[in-house]
Amino acid sequence: MDTHLTRLWMRAVATAMDLHKNRLTQVDSAIGDADHGVNMQRGFTAVVAALDGYEAENVGDVLVKTGTTLISSVGGAAGPLYGTFFRTAGKQLTAPTADGGELASALGAGLRGLQKLGAAVPGDKTMVDALMPALAAFDSEAPAAAAAKAADAAEAGMRGTIPMQARKGRASYLGARSVGHQDPGATSAALIFRALVEVLQP
């Protein structure tokens, strides 16, 4: 993984958020504010614009710039949470390239930063339910193979939120009525890892 591929990853995430904006809005309308699709599309469109012409010296610079842009451009909880995830991960990567193990370690630090901010744990029906299994599956193999395992695990985690009762965020106000709906944050998290697979595949 190098700086160029990291930029392509963020562009692929932006494309995914654009393509799936309506789907994200649909799942969020069932248990949230119905703005997750619009927010994520706006945020990653801003990320692509911010990275254009940005002189990144290493992989981490791209991720830190992504996180900073998300914090300043995405409303609600998603901006600060994803912003912290990418900024924290980026600060771990100070070399021009990162192998699978280094990327996995950095993303793990990003998840810990996100959890410190949001105080969510597995089973709360949040993006953590997709991110945690994804990173558990992201081993030290070549990045392409590791990303494929992580994306599959993220999507399984995303589907696993359907029978859960929300314990965090706006969805928690619904109590038992949140059961039977897929979490929007877990859905966008799965899109982020699937975009990584698209970029890294041979």
N, C-alpha and C positions, 0 to 999 in steps of 0.2 A: 504494500500500500504506500503510495507516494502522494505528494501534494496534488498532482494532476488528478489522480484517481479520487482523492478525497473531494476535490471540487466537483468531479463528475457524479460522485455519490450524492452530494447536496443538490445538484441539478436533477438527478433521478428522483430524489425525494420530492422536489418541487413539482415535477411532472406527475408523480403518483398522487400528491395531495390535490392537484388540479383535476385529475381524472376521477378521483374518488370523493370529491368535495360533497356531492349530493348524498353519497352513501354515508359519509361521516355525519352529515347533517341529519340524515334519517335516523341513525342509531342514537344520536344525541338528542333528537326531539322526543324520543321515548322516555328518557330518564334525566335529561339535562336542559340546557338553555337553547338547544338547536343551533348553536353557533360554532361548533367545533370544526365543521368543514370549512366554513368561511375563514375562521381564525387561522387554521393551519395553512390554507391556500395563501392567505395574505402574508403570513409569516415567512413561508419558504420562497414566495415570490420576492419578498424583501431580501432574503438571504442571497438569492441568485444575483440580485442587483448589487448588493453590498460586496459580493465576491468578485464582480466584474472589475477588473483593473486593480484589485487588491494584491499587493506584493506579499505573498506568504512565503516565509523562509522554511517552513516545515509543516508536517501534517497537523500538528497541534494548532498552528496559527489559523488554519482553515476552520477547525472545529470551534475554537474560541470565538472567532468572528461570527460564526453561525449562531452560537449561543447568545452572544451579545445582541445580535440583530433580533433574535426571537424574543428576548426579554423586552426589547424596546418597541416591538411591532405587534405582538400577539396579546390580546386581552385575556381576562380570566386567569385561571390557574395554569393553563397549558403553556403559556409563554414563559413564565418563571421556571416551571418544572423542566420543560425541554431545554430551555436556555441554560439552566444549571447543569443538566445532563451533558450537553455538548461542551460547555465551558470547562467543566471539571475534567472531562475526558481529555480535552485538548491540552490542558495544562500538563498532562502526563507525557505528552508526545513532543519532544523537543528536537527530534532528528528529522532529516529530509524524508526518511522512509520508516515504515513500521511493519514488523512481521506479524503473523497471526497472534502470537502470544502477547506481544506488546499492545496490539490493538484490543485484544480481549481484556487485558489488565486495565487499560485506560477506560474502556467502556464500563468495566466493573466499578471503577472509581466514580465514573459519571452516575451510575445507578445509586451508589451510596450517597452521593451529593444530593441527588433528587429525593431520595428517601429521607435524608436529614431535613430537607426543606418541607416535604409534604407529609412526613410521618406516616406513610402508607406501608403496609406489609402485605405479603401474599394473602389472597383471600378477601381483601377489602373491595375488590371489583374496581381496580384502577389500572393505569398503564403499567404499574409494577407487575401485574399478573401476566403480562406479555414480555416485559423487559427481563424479568428475573430468569424465567426458563430459557429465554434466548441466550442470555449471557452464560448460563450454566452449560448450554450446549456448544458455546463458542469456545472450542478448545484451541490448542496451540498448533493445530494442523495448518496447512497452507490457507491463507485468508479466504480463498474461494470456497473450499470445502467447509471451512468453519462457518462461513456466513450462511451457506445453504442449510446447515444443521440449525443454526440460530434462527433463521427465518421460519423453518418448519416448526420449531419449538415455540416461537412467538405466536404463530397462527394457532397452534394448539392451545396456548395460553389464552389467546384472545377468545376462542370458542369456549374455553373453560369458564369465562366470566358470565356466560348466559344463565346458568342455574344459581349464581351467587346472589346474595342480598348485599347491596352496597352498604359499606360502613364509613365511606369517606365522600366528601364533596356533596354537590347538590342532589345527586341520586340517593344519598343516604336519607334525605328527607322523606323519600317515598316508602321507606321501610320495605315490607314484604312485596310491595308493588314493583320494586326494582328487579325482582326475580323474573327471569324469562327474557331479559334484554341484554344484548351484547354491549360491553362497555366501550364508549367512543375512544377513550384514551388508549385502551389496549388495541383498538383497531388501528389507530394511527401509528402506534409503536410497531405493529406488525408490518405496516407499509414501509416504515423506515428500514427494517432489516431486509425486506424483499427487494427494495431498491438497491441495497448493498450487493445482493446476489447478482442483480442485473449488471452492475458495473464490473464485478470481479470475474464473471464467467468468461472462460476462454473464448 
